[in-house]
Amino acid sequence: QVQLVESGGGLVKPGGTLRLSCAASGLTLNEYAVGWFRQAPGKEREGLSCISGPEGSTYYSGSVKGRVTLSRDNAKNMVYLQMNSLEPEDTAVYYCHARQYWGQGTQVTVSS
C-alpha cells in the first residue's frame, strides 16, 4: 500500500522559513516524478515544484521560484521543500504527489 505523508507545516511570521517533508512508503520516490502543490482556501490547487525521476532535475513555478528549494534524500525515501521569505499569500495546505498518489497535506500559515 502506497502512502505519502507530509510534515513540517506550521505557523510562521512573514519572512520566515519552513522545511516541508514528504515521506513515502510502498513507493520509491527516486523512480518517479514527485511534485509539491498547495491549495489555499477558495482557490484551486497550484503546482509549485517537482523533481524528475532518476535524473533528479527540478522545476519551479514562477510564484515560488527563488524562494523555495526542492531536494530529495534517496536513502530516506523522502522529498523536501525548503521555503524561505514566506509571505501571507503562501498560506495554504501543502501536498506532495507521486504517480496518482497524494498525501494528506500539511498546513502552512504565514501571519504576524
C-alpha positions as a LaTeX table, in Angstrom:
\begin{tabular}{lrrr}
\hline
Residue & $x$ (\AA) & $y$ (\AA) & $z$ (\AA) \\
\hline
Gln1 & 0.00 & 0.00 & 0.00 \\
Val2 & 1.38 & 3.36 & $-1.05$ \\
Gln3 & 1.35 & 6.21 & 1.41 \\
Leu4 & 2.72 & 9.74 & 1.22 \\
Val5 & 2.93 & 11.70 & 4.45 \\
Glu6 & 3.74 & 15.40 & 4.60 \\
Ser7 & 5.04 & 17.14 & 7.68 \\
Gly8 & 6.77 & 20.34 & 8.69 \\
Gly9 & 3.98 & 22.83 & 8.30 \\
Gly10 & 3.03 & 25.33 & 10.95 \\
Leu11 & 2.59 & 28.97 & 11.82 \\
Val12 & 5.40 & 31.27 & 10.77 \\
Lys13 & 5.81 & 35.03 & 10.59 \\
Pro14 & 6.28 & 36.84 & 7.28 \\
Gly15 & 9.85 & 36.49 & 6.14 \\
Gly16 & 10.24 & 33.21 & 7.98 \\
Thr17 & 11.26 & 29.79 & 6.74 \\
Leu18 & 9.88 & 26.28 & 6.83 \\
Arg19 & 11.03 & 22.94 & 5.53 \\
Leu20 & 8.31 & 20.57 & 4.47 \\
Ser21 & 8.95 & 16.86 & 4.26 \\
Cys22 & 7.26 & 14.14 & 2.25 \\
Ala23 & 7.87 & 10.59 & 3.38 \\
Ala24 & 6.86 & 7.68 & 1.18 \\
Ser25 & 6.11 & 4.06 & 1.85 \\
Gly26 & 5.30 & 1.48 & $-0.76$ \\
Leu27 & 6.82 & 3.68 & $-3.45$ \\
Thr28 & 10.42 & 4.51 & $-4.29$ \\
Leu29 & 10.38 & 8.25 & $-4.83$ \\
Asn30 & 13.50 & 8.47 & $-6.96$ \\
Glu31 & 11.87 & 6.29 & $-9.62$ \\
Tyr32 & 9.09 & 8.80 & $-10.30$ \\
Ala33 & 8.47 & 12.48 & $-10.65$ \\
Val34 & 7.42 & 13.97 & $-7.33$ \\
Gly35 & 5.65 & 17.28 & $-7.07$ \\
Trp36 & 4.69 & 19.77 & $-4.38$ \\
Phe37 & 1.34 & 21.51 & $-4.64$ \\
Arg38 & $-0.65$ & 23.83 & $-2.44$ \\
Gln39 & $-4.24$ & 24.83 & $-2.08$ \\
Ala40 & $-5.39$ & 27.98 & $-0.37$ \\
Pro41 & $-8.97$ & 28.43 & 0.82 \\
Gly42 & $-11.26$ & 29.17 & $-2.09$ \\
Lys43 & $-8.52$ & 28.62 & $-4.64$ \\
Glu44 & $-7.57$ & 25.81 & $-6.97$ \\
Arg45 & $-4.67$ & 23.51 & $-6.22$ \\
Glu46 & $-1.47$ & 25.04 & $-7.54$ \\
Gly47 & 1.67 & 23.24 & $-8.65$ \\
Leu48 & 4.82 & 24.65 & $-7.06$ \\
Ser49 & 7.75 & 22.46 & $-7.80$ \\
Cys50 & 8.68 & 19.00 & $-8.97$ \\
Ile51 & 11.66 & 16.75 & $-9.27$ \\
Ser52 & 12.04 & 14.27 & $-12.09$ \\
Gly53 & 12.73 & 10.59 & $-11.54$ \\
Pro54 & 16.21 & 9.13 & $-11.59$ \\
Glu55 & 17.97 & 12.19 & $-13.01$ \\
Gly56 & 16.54 & 14.45 & $-10.33$ \\
Ser57 & 16.02 & 17.62 & $-12.34$ \\
Thr58 & 13.99 & 20.22 & $-10.50$ \\
Tyr59 & 11.41 & 22.71 & $-11.73$ \\
Tyr60 & 9.75 & 25.65 & $-10.02$ \\
Ser61 & 6.69 & 27.73 & $-10.69$ \\
Gly62 & 7.04 & 31.43 & $-11.08$ \\
Ser63 & 5.16 & 32.10 & $-7.86$ \\
Val64 & 7.83 & 30.48 & $-5.70$ \\
Lys65 & 10.95 & 30.44 & $-7.85$ \\
Gly66 & 13.87 & 31.85 & $-5.94$ \\
Arg67 & 12.21 & 31.29 & $-2.58$ \\
Val68 & 11.91 & 27.50 & $-2.46$ \\
Thr69 & 14.27 & 24.60 & $-2.99$ \\
Leu70 & 13.17 & 21.05 & $-3.60$ \\
Ser71 & 15.52 & 18.26 & $-2.65$ \\
Arg72 & 15.42 & 14.51 & $-2.34$ \\
Asp73 & 17.08 & 12.04 & 0.02 \\
Asn74 & 17.12 & 8.70 & $-1.76$ \\
Ala75 & 18.40 & 6.82 & 1.28 \\
Lys76 & 15.47 & 8.03 & 3.38 \\
Asn77 & 12.98 & 7.92 & 0.50 \\
Met78 & 11.93 & 11.47 & 1.27 \\
Val79 & 11.46 & 14.71 & $-0.60$ \\
Tyr80 & 11.77 & 18.14 & 0.98 \\
Leu81 & 10.60 & 21.62 & 0.16 \\
Gln82 & 12.65 & 24.35 & 1.78 \\
Met83 & 10.66 & 27.58 & 1.80 \\
Asn84 & 12.21 & 30.95 & 2.55 \\
Ser85 & 10.94 & 34.51 & 2.69 \\
Leu86 & 7.43 & 33.30 & 3.35 \\
Glu87 & 4.57 & 35.68 & 2.71 \\
Pro88 & 0.96 & 35.67 & 3.92 \\
Glu89 & 0.00 & 34.67 & 0.37 \\
Asp90 & 1.83 & 31.39 & 0.93 \\
Thr91 & $-0.78$ & 30.33 & 3.47 \\
Ala92 & $-2.25$ & 27.07 & 2.20 \\
Val93 & $-2.31$ & 23.33 & 2.65 \\
Tyr94 & 0.75 & 21.84 & 1.00 \\
Tyr95 & 0.68 & 18.43 & $-0.64$ \\
Cys96 & 3.18 & 16.11 & $-2.21$ \\
His97 & 2.23 & 13.94 & $-5.15$ \\
Ala98 & 3.78 & 10.98 & $-6.92$ \\
Arg99 & 2.16 & 8.92 & $-9.65$ \\
Gln100 & $-1.54$ & 9.01 & $-8.75$ \\
Tyr101 & $-0.95$ & 9.31 & $-5.02$ \\
Trp102 & $-1.44$ & 12.34 & $-2.79$ \\
Gly103 & $-0.53$ & 12.91 & 0.80 \\
Gln104 & $-2.98$ & 14.27 & 3.34 \\
Gly105 & $-1.35$ & 17.69 & 3.30 \\
Thr106 & 0.31 & 19.90 & 5.86 \\
Gln107 & $-0.98$ & 23.34 & 6.80 \\
Val108 & 1.28 & 26.35 & 6.37 \\
Thr109 & 0.09 & 29.61 & 7.87 \\
Val110 & 2.08 & 32.80 & 7.42 \\
Ser111 & 0.89 & 35.53 & 9.72 \\
Ser112 & 2.25 & 38.14 & 12.08 \\
\hline
\end{tabular}
